[in-house]
């Protein structure tokens, strides 16, 4: 069976279009950055955020080797800087975030509350976590969104506890 992240990548293929703007809120190993860069095409753009310079350097090297580096702009700041890079004239196709034990979930929820407004029609906000209990604030946010404007789903592996929360602007 596929992991929640694998399922999400299949879903993303239906919504992220060539030419879209995508945001990787937490570069980590760069696998999601690379995945997004491959999907947005030559006309698209990915913005990747990380407070860790070594994560950016590693991801940039990988993107260069795969020929995708021109599609990605790295910001050496954590995800809380995302609102400063949102442009109302360029709606976002997808925002993805991977969390870990060091993630400030209150700050993540506040950032994503603002970022949701920047999504294009059918745009997605995706949060991947291995601490399902830590997603409580984000799940509360999702449950309070107007049903005529947003949809929200959760995918979870009961063995690994990998949980993926997806919010979609309708």
Backbone as a printed PyTorch tensor [residue, N CA C, xyz], in Angstrom:
tensor([[[  0.8450,  -1.1770,   0.0000],
         [  0.0000,   0.0000,   0.0000],
         [  0.8900,   1.2390,   0.0000]],

        [[  0.4300,   2.2730,  -0.6220],
         [  1.1930,   3.5140,  -0.7060],
         [  1.1250,   4.2970,   0.5990]],

        [[  2.1960,   5.0450,   0.8700],
         [  2.2260,   5.8990,   2.0600],
         [  1.3420,   7.1210,   1.8070]],

        [[  0.9340,   7.8160,   2.8680],
         [  0.1630,   9.0440,   2.6660],
         [  0.8830,  10.0490,   1.7620]],

        [[  2.2160,  10.1520,   1.8950],
         [  2.9520,  11.0850,   1.0390],
         [  2.8750,  10.6580,  -0.4230]],

        [[  2.9610,   9.3710,  -0.6990],
         [  2.8320,   8.8830,  -2.0800],
         [  1.4490,   9.1910,  -2.6420]],

        [[  0.4170,   8.9880,  -1.8290],
         [ -0.9470,   9.2950,  -2.2700],
         [ -1.0970,  10.7800,  -2.5740]],

        [[ -0.5240,  11.5960,  -1.7240],
         [ -0.5980,  13.0430,  -1.9350],
         [  0.1070,  13.4370,  -3.2230]],

        [[  1.2480,  12.8280,  -3.5040],
         [  1.9430,  13.1550,  -4.7430],
         [  1.1010,  12.7930,  -5.9670]],

        [[  0.3430,  11.7270,  -5.8680],
         [ -0.5660,  11.3790,  -6.9700],
         [ -1.6730,  12.4290,  -7.0950]],

        [[ -2.2070,  12.8670,  -5.9740],
         [ -3.2560,  13.8910,  -5.9790],
         [ -2.7170,  15.2020,  -6.5450]],

        [[ -1.5260,  15.5550,  -6.1400],
         [ -0.9250,  16.8100,  -6.5930],
         [ -0.8240,  16.8470,  -8.1080]],

        [[ -0.5280,  15.7210,  -8.7080],
         [ -0.4320,  15.6510, -10.1600],
         [ -1.6980,  16.1030, -10.8610]],

        [[ -2.8360,  15.9750, -10.1950],
         [ -4.1100,  16.4130, -10.7780],
         [ -4.3400,  17.9140, -10.6400]],

        [[ -3.6590,  18.5680,  -9.7040],
         [ -3.9440,  19.9630,  -9.4100],
         [ -2.8250,  20.9280,  -9.7370]],

        [[ -1.5830,  20.5100,  -9.5930],
         [ -0.4560,  21.3990,  -9.8720],
         [ -0.1840,  21.3910, -11.3670]],

        [[ -0.2410,  22.5580, -11.9720],
         [ -0.1290,  22.6830, -13.4180],
         [  1.2110,  23.3030, -13.8170]],

        [[  1.7050,  22.9630, -15.0170],
         [  2.8870,  23.6620, -15.5180],
         [  2.6150,  25.1660, -15.5240]],

        [[  3.5910,  25.9260, -15.0710],
         [  3.4460,  27.3720, -14.9880],
         [  3.0170,  27.8710, -13.6200]],

        [[  2.6220,  26.9640, -12.7260],
         [  2.1730,  27.3550, -11.3910],
         [  3.3330,  27.7920, -10.5050]],

        [[  2.9680,  28.5280,  -9.4610],
         [  3.8790,  28.8310,  -8.3640],
         [  3.6310,  27.7940,  -7.2840]],

        [[  4.7000,  27.1980,  -6.7710],
         [  4.6090,  26.2260,  -5.6830],
         [  5.5520,  26.6590,  -4.5770]],

        [[  5.1670,  26.3600,  -3.3420],
         [  5.9960,  26.7160,  -2.1960],
         [  6.3020,  25.4620,  -1.3880]],

        [[  7.5930,  25.2330,  -1.1460],
         [  8.0280,  24.1910,  -0.2280],
         [  8.3900,  24.9180,   1.0640]],

        [[  7.5240,  24.8040,   2.0580],
         [  7.6800,  25.5530,   3.3030],
         [  8.8170,  25.0410,   4.1710]],

        [[  9.2830,  23.8320,   3.8790],
         [ 10.3440,  23.2200,   4.7030],
         [ 11.1830,  22.2980,   3.8380]],

        [[ 12.2440,  22.8340,   3.2790],
         [ 13.0460,  22.1320,   2.2790],
         [ 13.5310,  20.7630,   2.7490]],

        [[ 13.9690,  20.6400,   3.9920],
         [ 14.4950,  19.3760,   4.5520],
         [ 15.5010,  18.7490,   3.5920]],

        [[ 15.2280,  17.5240,   3.1000],
         [ 16.1560,  16.8110,   2.2100],
         [ 16.0520,  17.2840,   0.7590]],

        [[ 15.0400,  18.0680,   0.4420],
         [ 14.8900,  18.5940,  -0.9080],
         [ 14.0720,  17.7240,  -1.8340]],

        [[ 13.5800,  16.5800,  -1.3600],
         [ 12.8130,  15.6940,  -2.2350],
         [ 11.4970,  16.3290,  -2.6840]],

        [[ 10.8360,  17.0340,  -1.7970],
         [  9.5850,  17.6980,  -2.1780],
         [  9.8780,  18.8860,  -3.0860]],

        [[ 10.9510,  19.6110,  -2.8100],
         [ 11.3400,  20.7260,  -3.6750],
         [ 11.5670,  20.2270,  -5.0930]],

        [[ 12.2940,  19.1350,  -5.2290],
         [ 12.5860,  18.5490,  -6.5420],
         [ 11.2980,  18.0810,  -7.2200]],

        [[ 10.4190,  17.4270,  -6.4620],
         [  9.1400,  16.9610,  -6.9960],
         [  8.3250,  18.1420,  -7.5300]],

        [[  8.2390,  19.2080,  -6.7480],
         [  7.4700,  20.3840,  -7.1790],
         [  8.0970,  21.0370,  -8.4080]],

        [[  9.4270,  21.1500,  -8.4220],
         [ 10.1150,  21.7670,  -9.5610],
         [  9.8670,  20.9780, -10.8480]],

        [[  9.8230,  19.6760, -10.7440],
         [  9.5520,  18.8510, -11.9350],
         [  8.1330,  19.0670, -12.4310]],

        [[  7.1930,  19.3290, -11.5130],
         [  5.7800,  19.4710, -11.8960],
         [  5.4140,  20.8430, -12.4470]],

        [[  6.1100,  21.9030, -12.0150],
         [  5.7190,  23.2460, -12.4570],
         [  6.2380,  23.5740, -13.8550]],

        [[  7.1410,  22.7860, -14.3630],
         [  7.6430,  23.0010, -15.7180],
         [  8.5520,  24.2200, -15.8360]],

        [[  8.9890,  24.4780, -17.0680],
         [  9.9200,  25.5780, -17.3240],
         [  9.3170,  26.9430, -17.0320]],

        [[  8.0070,  27.0750, -17.1580],
         [  7.3420,  28.3620, -16.9250],
         [  6.9340,  28.5580, -15.4740]],

        [[  7.0380,  27.5010, -14.6630],
         [  6.6390,  27.5850, -13.2620],
         [  7.7910,  27.9990, -12.3670]],

        [[  7.4640,  28.1030, -11.0880],
         [  8.4370,  28.6040, -10.1220],
         [  8.1680,  27.9620,  -8.7730]],

        [[  9.2220,  27.5860,  -8.0700],
         [  9.1190,  27.0360,  -6.7190],
         [  9.9190,  27.9330,  -5.7930]],

        [[  9.3320,  28.2400,  -4.6420],
         [ 10.0580,  28.9480,  -3.5940],
         [ 10.2220,  27.9690,  -2.4420]],

        [[ 11.4700,  27.7280,  -2.0410],
         [ 11.7660,  26.7980,  -0.9510],
         [ 12.3220,  27.5350,   0.2620]],

        [[ 11.7690,  27.2410,   1.4290],
         [ 12.1670,  27.9100,   2.6670],
         [ 12.9000,  26.9480,   3.5900]],

        [[ 13.9880,  27.4220,   4.1680],
         [ 14.6820,  26.6700,   5.2050],
         [ 15.5600,  27.6180,   5.9950]],

        [[ 15.5360,  27.4680,   7.3010],
         [ 16.4300,  28.2410,   8.1630],
         [ 17.8190,  27.6070,   8.2010]],

        [[ 17.9340,  26.3890,   7.6520],
         [ 19.1900,  25.6320,   7.6760],
         [ 19.9140,  25.7640,   6.3400]],

        [[ 21.0570,  26.4310,   6.3530],
         [ 21.8310,  26.6460,   5.1220],
         [ 22.2580,  25.3280,   4.4830]],

        [[ 22.5920,  24.3130,   5.2880],
         [ 23.0240,  23.0370,   4.7190],
         [ 21.8890,  22.3450,   3.9690]],

        [[ 20.6470,  22.5170,   4.4150],
         [ 19.5110,  21.9470,   3.6710],
         [ 19.3790,  22.6170,   2.3090]],

        [[ 19.5090,  23.9250,   2.2820],
         [ 19.4300,  24.6600,   1.0190],
         [ 20.5610,  24.2540,   0.0870]],

        [[ 21.7790,  24.1710,   0.6070],
         [ 22.9260,  23.8050,  -0.2220],
         [ 22.7620,  22.4040,  -0.8160]],

        [[ 22.3080,  21.4680,   0.0050],
         [ 22.1170,  20.0960,  -0.4610],
         [ 21.0240,  20.0270,  -1.5300]],

        [[ 19.9120,  20.6900,  -1.2800],
         [ 18.8140,  20.6870,  -2.2570],
         [ 19.2290,  21.3900,  -3.5420]],

        [[ 19.9600,  22.4900,  -3.4290],
         [ 20.4080,  23.2270,  -4.6160],
         [ 21.3330,  22.3690,  -5.4760]],

        [[ 22.2160,  21.6090,  -4.8430],
         [ 23.1090,  20.7130,  -5.5820],
         [ 22.3080,  19.6510,  -6.3210]],

        [[ 21.3490,  19.0510,  -5.6360],
         [ 20.5090,  18.0220,  -6.2480],
         [ 19.7170,  18.5840,  -7.4260]],

        [[ 19.1800,  19.7820,  -7.2520],
         [ 18.4130,  20.4110,  -8.3390],
         [ 19.3080,  20.7410,  -9.5260]],

        [[ 20.5200,  21.1980,  -9.2530],
         [ 21.4570,  21.5000, -10.3280],
         [ 21.7710,  20.2410, -11.1250]],

        [[ 22.0320,  19.1430, -10.4080],
         [ 22.3810,  17.8850, -11.0760],
         [ 21.2120,  17.3350, -11.8970]],

        [[ 19.9950,  17.6520, -11.5000],
         [ 18.8330,  17.1660, -12.2500],
         [ 18.3160,  18.2120, -13.2470]],

        [[ 18.9880,  19.3520, -13.3610],
         [ 18.6160,  20.3690, -14.3400],
         [ 17.3820,  21.1750, -13.9730]],

        [[ 17.0240,  21.1990, -12.7060],
         [ 15.8110,  21.9000, -12.2790],
         [ 16.0980,  23.1740, -11.4890]],

        [[ 17.3540,  23.5310, -11.3380],
         [ 17.7240,  24.6370, -10.4590],
         [ 17.1620,  25.9870, -10.8840]],

        [[ 16.9550,  26.2160, -12.1700],
         [ 16.4400,  27.5110, -12.6310],
         [ 14.9940,  27.7450, -12.2020]],

        [[ 14.3080,  26.7090, -11.8110],
         [ 12.8970,  26.8140, -11.4260],
         [ 12.7010,  27.1170,  -9.9400]],

        [[ 13.7780,  27.0950,  -9.1680],
         [ 13.6440,  27.1850,  -7.7130],
         [ 14.4110,  28.3810,  -7.1610]],

        [[ 13.7410,  29.0970,  -6.2710],
         [ 14.3600,  30.1770,  -5.5110],
         [ 14.3580,  29.7460,  -4.0440]],

        [[ 15.5320,  29.7300,  -3.4280],
         [ 15.6200,  29.3570,  -2.0230],
         [ 15.6530,  30.6050,  -1.1490]],

        [[ 14.9150,  30.5370,  -0.0650],
         [ 14.8860,  31.6100,   0.9300],
         [ 15.4690,  31.0450,   2.2200]],

        [[ 16.5410,  31.6640,   2.6860],
         [ 17.2150,  31.1910,   3.9010],
         [ 16.4990,  31.7500,   5.1310]],

        [[ 15.2690,  31.3240,   5.2920],
         [ 14.4240,  31.6920,   6.4350],
         [ 13.4490,  30.5480,   6.6620]],

        [[ 12.8700,  30.4790,   7.8470],
         [ 11.9070,  29.4160,   8.0970],
         [ 10.5470,  29.7680,   7.4770]],

        [[  9.6160,  28.8370,   7.5760],
         [  8.3140,  28.9680,   6.9180],
         [  7.5290,  30.2040,   7.3460]],

        [[  7.8240,  30.7400,   8.5150],
         [  7.0560,  31.8980,   8.9790],
         [  7.2660,  33.1320,   8.0860]],

        [[  8.2570,  33.1070,   7.2150],
         [  8.5060,  34.2050,   6.2780],
         [  7.6410,  34.1180,   5.0280]],

        [[  6.9190,  33.0290,   4.8480],
         [  6.1250,  32.8430,   3.6230],
         [  5.2360,  34.0430,   3.3050]],

        [[  4.4680,  34.5830,   4.2490],
         [  3.5770,  35.7030,   3.8860],
         [  4.2840,  36.8880,   3.2380]],

        [[  5.5630,  37.1090,   3.5610],
         [  6.3030,  38.2210,   2.9590],
         [  6.6000,  37.9840,   1.4790]],

        [[  6.4820,  36.7410,   1.0250],
         [  6.8100,  36.4070,  -0.3570],
         [  5.5720,  36.1230,  -1.2020]],

        [[  4.4040,  36.2900,  -0.6210],
         [  3.1700,  36.0760,  -1.3720],
         [  2.8330,  37.3350,  -2.1490]],

        [[  2.4250,  37.1340,  -3.3810],
         [  2.0890,  38.2430,  -4.2690],
         [  0.6490,  38.0430,  -4.7300]],

        [[ -0.2430,  38.9790,  -4.4620],
         [ -1.6520,  38.7850,  -4.8430],
         [ -1.8750,  38.6420,  -6.3460]],

        [[ -0.8980,  39.0430,  -7.1540],
         [ -1.0440,  38.8900,  -8.6010],
         [ -0.5640,  37.5340,  -9.0980]],

        [[  0.0220,  36.7180,  -8.1880],
         [  0.5130,  35.3960,  -8.5590],
         [ -0.0140,  34.3550,  -7.5680]],

        [[ -1.2230,  33.8650,  -7.8100],
         [ -1.7900,  32.8590,  -6.8950],
         [ -0.9130,  31.6050,  -6.8480]],

        [[ -0.9380,  30.9460,  -5.7040],
         [ -0.0890,  29.7790,  -5.4450],
         [ -0.8580,  28.4970,  -5.7840]],

        [[ -0.2210,  27.5980,  -6.5190],
         [ -0.8310,  26.3160,  -6.8650],
         [ -0.7960,  25.3360,  -5.7110]],

        [[  0.3080,  25.3270,  -4.9750],
         [  0.4320,  24.4060,  -3.8410],
         [  1.4500,  24.9460,  -2.8430]],

        [[  1.1500,  24.6960,  -1.5870],
         [  2.0790,  24.9540,  -0.4960],
         [  2.2310,  23.6430,   0.2470]],

        [[  3.4650,  23.1780,   0.3760],
         [  3.7210,  21.9260,   1.0900],
         [  4.6580,  22.1820,   2.2590]],

        [[  4.3990,  21.4880,   3.3650],
         [  5.2610,  21.5850,   4.5410],
         [  5.4470,  20.2070,   5.1470]],

        [[  6.6940,  19.8770,   5.4780],
         [  7.0110,  18.6700,   6.2400],
         [  7.3510,  19.1280,   7.6500]],

        [[  6.8160,  18.4510,   8.6430],
         [  7.1000,  18.8430,  10.0200],
         [  7.9980,  17.8100,  10.6830]],

        [[  8.5830,  18.2200,  11.8020],
         [  9.3650,  17.3010,  12.6260],
         [  9.1860,  17.7060,  14.0810]],

        [[  9.9490,  17.0990,  14.9570],
         [  9.8050,  17.3600,  16.3960],
         [ 10.1270,  18.8070,  16.7580]],

        [[ 10.8870,  19.5020,  15.9280],
         [ 11.2560,  20.8880,  16.2190],
         [ 10.2690,  21.9100,  15.6590]],

        [[  9.2660,  21.4730,  14.9330],
         [  8.3180,  22.3910,  14.3050],
         [  7.4810,  23.1150,  15.3560]],

        [[  7.3770,  24.4200,  15.2030],
         [  6.4990,  25.2330,  16.0370],
         [  5.1240,  25.2140,  15.3680]],

        [[  4.2350,  24.3440,  15.8410],
         [  2.9460,  24.1530,  15.1880],
         [  2.0220,  25.3610,  15.3230]],

        [[  2.1890,  26.1370,  16.3690],
         [  1.3910,  27.3590,  16.4800],
         [  1.8060,  28.3420,  15.3860]],

        [[  3.1110,  28.5140,  15.2020],
         [  3.6100,  29.3940,  14.1390],
         [  3.2170,  28.8570,  12.7630]],

        [[  3.2800,  27.5310,  12.5810],
         [  2.8880,  26.9280,  11.3100],
         [  1.4130,  27.2070,  11.0250]],

        [[  0.5650,  27.0260,  12.0180],
         [ -0.8680,  27.2790,  11.8360],
         [ -1.1130,  28.7410,  11.4760]],

        [[ -0.4680,  29.6600,  12.1670],
         [ -0.6520,  31.0870,  11.8700],
         [ -0.1770,  31.4340,  10.4680]],

        [[  0.9430,  30.8560,  10.0620],
         [  1.4660,  31.1020,   8.7160],
         [  0.5240,  30.5430,   7.6600]],

        [[  0.0440,  29.3260,   7.8740],
         [ -0.8230,  28.7000,   6.8790],
         [ -2.1980,  29.3660,   6.8140]],

        [[ -2.6480,  29.9470,   7.9140],
         [ -3.9170,  30.6950,   7.9100],
         [ -3.8280,  31.8280,   6.8790]],

        [[ -2.7020,  32.5190,   6.8630],
         [ -2.4810,  33.5960,   5.8960],
         [ -2.2520,  33.0340,   4.4950]],

        [[ -1.4610,  31.9790,   4.4070],
         [ -1.0940,  31.4060,   3.1090],
         [ -2.3030,  30.8370,   2.3660]],

        [[ -3.2800,  30.3280,   3.0880],
         [ -4.4860,  29.7880,   2.4480],
         [ -5.1290,  30.8040,   1.5120]],

        [[ -5.0690,  32.0600,   1.8870],
         [ -5.6920,  33.1200,   1.0970],
         [ -4.9920,  33.3400,  -0.2390]],

        [[ -3.7490,  32.8860,  -0.3550],
         [ -2.9760,  33.0810,  -1.5800],
         [ -3.1510,  31.9380,  -2.5790]],

        [[ -3.8530,  30.8740,  -2.1790],
         [ -4.0220,  29.7340,  -3.0880],
         [ -4.9150,  30.1000,  -4.2630]],

        [[ -4.5760,  29.5800,  -5.4240],
         [ -5.4370,  29.7360,  -6.5910],
         [ -6.6670,  28.8330,  -6.4330]],

        [[ -7.6300,  28.9710,  -7.3040],
         [ -8.7730,  28.0750,  -7.3060],
         [ -8.2640,  26.6500,  -7.4990]],

        [[ -8.6950,  25.7340,  -6.6590],
         [ -8.2490,  24.3440,  -6.6200],
         [ -6.8110,  24.1850,  -6.1240]],

        [[ -6.2280,  25.2490,  -5.5870],
         [ -4.9010,  25.1710,  -5.0070],
         [ -4.9280,  24.3590,  -3.7170]],

        [[ -3.7740,  23.7870,  -3.3790],
         [ -3.6800,  22.8960,  -2.2230],
         [ -2.6700,  23.4000,  -1.2030]],

        [[ -2.9890,  23.1850,   0.0580],
         [ -2.0520,  23.3530,   1.1540],
         [ -1.8990,  21.9700,   1.7680]],

        [[ -0.6730,  21.4660,   1.8240],
         [ -0.4040,  20.0950,   2.2730],
         [  0.6020,  20.1280,   3.4120]],

        [[  0.2610,  19.4730,   4.5230],
         [  1.1720,  19.3710,   5.6640],
         [  1.3800,  17.8950,   5.9770]],

        [[  2.6570,  17.4750,   5.9840],
         [  3.0270,  16.0930,   6.2630],
         [  3.6860,  16.0430,   7.6340]],

        [[  3.1950,  15.1530,   8.4950],
         [  3.7080,  15.0840,   9.8660],
         [  3.7650,  13.6370,  10.3410]],

        [[  4.7030,  13.3560,  11.2310],
         [  4.7670,  12.0550,  11.8930],
         [  4.3040,  12.1610,  13.3440]],

        [[  3.7370,  13.2930,  13.6870],
         [  3.1770,  13.5200,  15.0180],
         [  1.7250,  13.9580,  14.8450]],

        [[  0.8040,  13.0120,  14.6370],
         [ -0.5780,  13.3970,  14.3490],
         [ -1.2040,  14.2840,  15.4160]],

        [[ -0.8380,  14.1040,  16.6680],
         [ -1.4120,  14.9260,  17.7300],
         [ -0.9950,  16.3910,  17.5810]],

        [[  0.1700,  16.6280,  16.9810],
         [  0.6620,  17.9960,  16.8150],
         [ -0.1340,  18.7780,  15.7700]],

        [[ -0.9020,  18.0710,  14.9620],
         [ -1.6840,  18.7350,  13.9140],
         [ -3.0180,  19.2760,  14.4170]],

        [[ -3.2610,  19.2140,  15.7120],
         [ -4.5590,  19.6110,  16.2620],
         [ -4.9490,  21.0260,  15.8430]],

        [[ -4.0290,  21.9810,  15.9710],
         [ -4.3520,  23.3670,  15.6190],
         [ -4.6710,  23.5080,  14.1350]],

        [[ -3.9030,  22.8130,  13.2810],
         [ -4.1710,  22.8710,  11.8440],
         [ -5.4990,  22.2030,  11.5000]],

        [[ -5.7970,  21.1000,  12.1830],
         [ -7.0820,  20.4350,  11.9550],
         [ -8.2310,  21.3290,  12.4050]],

        [[ -8.0560,  22.0420,  13.5130],
         [ -9.0770,  22.9900,  13.9600],
         [ -9.2800,  24.0910,  12.9270]],

        [[ -8.1830,  24.6170,  12.4000],
         [ -8.2690,  25.6280,  11.3530],
         [ -9.0530,  25.0780,  10.1630]],

        [[ -8.6910,  23.8700,   9.7130],
         [ -9.3670,  23.2570,   8.5600],
         [-10.8570,  23.0730,   8.8150]],

        [[-11.2190,  22.6650,  10.0240],
         [-12.6390,  22.4150,  10.3220],
         [-13.4520,  23.7050,  10.3760]],

        [[-12.7970,  24.8490,  10.5650],
         [-13.4960,  26.1270,  10.6520],
         [-13.6000,  26.8490,   9.3140]],

        [[-12.9430,  26.3200,   8.2920],
         [-12.9920,  26.9700,   6.9800],
         [-14.3910,  26.8310,   6.3800]],

        [[-14.8370,  27.8540,   5.6590],
         [-16.1710,  27.7630,   5.0430],
         [-16.2210,  26.6340,   4.0070]],

        [[-17.1950,  25.7440,   4.1540],
         [-17.2950,  24.5560,   3.3040],
         [-17.5570,  24.9090,   1.8380]],

        [[-18.0760,  26.0760,   1.5660],
         [-18.3150,  26.4540,   0.1740],
         [-17.0600,  27.0300,  -0.4940]],

        [[-15.9990,  27.2410,   0.2980],
         [-14.7580,  27.8000,  -0.2400],
         [-13.5480,  26.8840,  -0.1040]],

        [[-13.6090,  25.9380,   0.8470],
         [-12.4730,  25.0610,   1.1130],
         [-12.9470,  23.6400,   1.4000]],

        [[-12.0670,  22.6890,   1.1200],
         [-12.2760,  21.3020,   1.5160],
         [-11.0160,  20.8690,   2.2580]],

        [[-11.1590,  19.9100,   3.1530],
         [ -9.9940,  19.4180,   3.8930],
         [-10.1110,  17.9070,   4.0640]],

        [[ -8.9750,  17.2230,   3.9200],
         [ -8.9060,  15.7670,   4.0530],
         [ -7.6620,  15.4040,   4.8560]],

        [[ -7.7280,  14.2490,   5.5210],
         [ -6.5660,  13.7130,   6.2340],
         [ -6.3240,  12.2920,   5.7530]],

        [[ -5.0470,  11.9920,   5.5070],
         [ -4.6140,  10.6440,   5.1590],
         [ -3.6010,  10.2320,   6.2200]],

        [[ -3.7570,   9.0160,   6.7680],
         [ -2.8580,   8.5970,   7.8450],
         [ -2.5130,   7.1200,   7.7210]],

        [[ -1.2390,   6.8170,   7.9420],
         [ -0.7810,   5.4390,   8.0680],
         [ -0.8800,   5.0630,   9.5370]],

        [[ -1.6020,   4.0180,   9.8410],
         [ -1.7630,   3.6080,  11.2320],
         [ -0.5000,   2.9610,  11.7840]],

        [[  0.3620,   2.4370,  10.9180],
         [  1.6090,   1.8280,  11.3770],
         [  2.6880,   2.8800,  11.6540]],

        [[  2.9200,   3.7830,  10.7210],
         [  4.0180,   4.7490,  10.8710],
         [  3.5800,   6.0580,  11.5160]],

        [[  2.2930,   6.2810,  11.6120],
         [  1.7200,   7.5310,  12.1140],
         [  1.9370,   8.7030,  11.1570]],

        [[  2.4810,   8.4400,   9.9500],
         [  2.5980,   9.5180,   8.9750],
         [  1.1970,  10.0160,   8.6650]],

        [[  1.0030,  11.3070,   8.8250],
         [ -0.2930,  11.9230,   8.6230],
         [ -0.1380,  13.0750,   7.6500]],

        [[ -1.0170,  13.1410,   6.6790],
         [ -0.9910,  14.2230,   5.7150],
         [ -2.3350,  14.9230,   5.7340]],

        [[ -2.2960,  16.2090,   5.9910],
         [ -3.4860,  17.0610,   5.9830],
         [ -3.4770,  17.8840,   4.7080]],

        [[ -4.5750,  17.8420,   3.9800],
         [ -4.6860,  18.6050,   2.7310],
         [ -5.8830,  19.5420,   2.8480]],

        [[ -5.6380,  20.8210,   2.5720],
         [ -6.7050,  21.8040,   2.4750],
         [ -6.7150,  22.3170,   1.0510]],

        [[ -7.8840,  22.3720,   0.4600],
         [ -8.0150,  22.8110,  -0.9300],
         [ -8.9360,  24.0040,  -1.0110]],

        [[ -8.4930,  25.0200,  -1.7330],
         [ -9.3670,  26.1600,  -2.0020],
         [-10.2480,  25.7950,  -3.1870]],

        [[-11.5350,  25.8890,  -3.0070],
         [-12.4730,  25.5120,  -4.0710],
         [-12.7450,  26.6590,  -5.0350]]])
